[in-house]
Amino acid sequence: MKNFEENLARLESLTSDIKRTDISLEDALKDFEEGIKLARGLEEELNKIEGKVNMLMTEPSPMDENNPPQMDIFTDFDRPVNGTRA
């Protein structure tokens, strides 16, 4: 995560540099290219983090005394299906 924060700080610094009135066009272009690369890397990292968060949010709670295993999904096996047992 530290690398993400460092890259974000660098991107902010590049953004500030580009806005300067005394920067040459060549230097602004170099900063812009570096900024684009950093932004793409940050976007990829954010997508990975979002995927992890989504996985954690949809993951079932671990079984414990407050969350026993749900056995009702197996009760349908005792019922006849079209006159036959499942």
C-alpha positions as CSV (number, residue, x, y, z in Angstrom):
1,M,0.0,0.0,0.0
2,K,2.9,2.3,0.6
3,N,3.9,2.1,-3.0
4,F,0.4,3.2,-4.0
5,E,0.6,6.2,-1.7
6,E,4.1,7.1,-3.1
7,N,2.9,6.8,-6.7
8,L,-0.2,8.9,-5.9
9,A,2.0,11.6,-4.3
10,R,4.3,11.6,-7.3
11,L,1.3,12.0,-9.6
12,E,0.1,14.9,-7.6
13,S,3.6,16.5,-7.8
14,L,3.6,16.0,-11.6
15,T,0.2,17.6,-11.8
16,S,1.4,20.6,-9.9
17,D,4.6,20.9,-12.0
18,I,2.6,20.8,-15.3
19,K,0.4,23.7,-14.0
20,R,3.5,25.9,-13.5
21,T,3.8,28.8,-15.9
22,D,7.6,28.6,-16.1
23,I,7.8,25.0,-17.2
24,S,9.0,24.2,-20.7
25,L,6.8,22.4,-23.2
26,E,9.3,19.5,-23.3
27,D,9.4,19.2,-19.5
28,A,5.6,19.4,-19.3
29,L,5.3,16.6,-21.9
30,K,7.8,14.4,-20.0
31,D,5.8,15.0,-16.8
32,F,2.6,14.3,-18.6
33,E,3.9,11.0,-20.0
34,E,5.1,9.9,-16.5
35,G,1.8,10.9,-15.0
36,I,-0.2,8.9,-17.5
37,K,1.9,5.8,-16.7
38,L,1.4,6.3,-13.0
39,A,-2.3,6.9,-13.4
40,R,-2.7,3.7,-15.3
41,G,-0.8,1.7,-12.7
42,L,-2.8,3.3,-9.9
43,E,-6.0,2.4,-11.7
44,E,-4.9,-1.2,-12.0
45,E,-4.1,-1.4,-8.4
46,L,-7.4,0.2,-7.4
47,N,-9.2,-2.4,-9.5
48,K,-7.4,-5.2,-7.7
49,I,-8.3,-3.6,-4.3
50,E,-11.9,-3.3,-5.4
51,G,-12.0,-6.9,-6.4
52,K,-10.6,-8.0,-3.0
53,V,-13.2,-5.8,-1.2
54,N,-16.0,-7.3,-3.3
55,M,-14.8,-10.8,-2.5
56,L,-14.7,-10.0,1.2
57,M,-18.1,-8.4,1.1
58,T,-19.8,-11.4,-0.6
59,E,-17.9,-14.1,1.3
60,P,-20.1,-16.0,3.6
61,S,-19.5,-15.5,7.3
62,P,-17.4,-18.2,9.0
63,M,-19.3,-20.9,10.8
64,D,-19.4,-20.5,14.6
65,E,-21.9,-20.8,17.4
66,N,-23.7,-17.6,16.1
67,N,-23.7,-18.8,12.5
68,P,-24.3,-22.6,12.4
69,P,-24.2,-24.4,9.0
70,Q,-27.5,-24.2,7.1
71,M,-28.8,-27.7,6.6
72,D,-32.2,-26.8,5.2
73,I,-30.8,-27.0,1.6
74,F,-30.8,-30.8,2.1
75,T,-34.4,-31.2,3.2
76,D,-35.6,-31.4,-0.4
77,F,-33.9,-34.7,-0.9
78,D,-36.6,-36.5,1.2
79,R,-39.5,-35.2,-1.0
80,P,-40.6,-37.3,-4.0
81,V,-39.9,-35.7,-7.4
82,N,-42.5,-36.7,-10.1
83,G,-43.4,-39.7,-8.1
84,T,-39.8,-40.8,-7.5
85,R,-37.4,-40.1,-4.7
86,A,-34.4,-37.8,-5.5
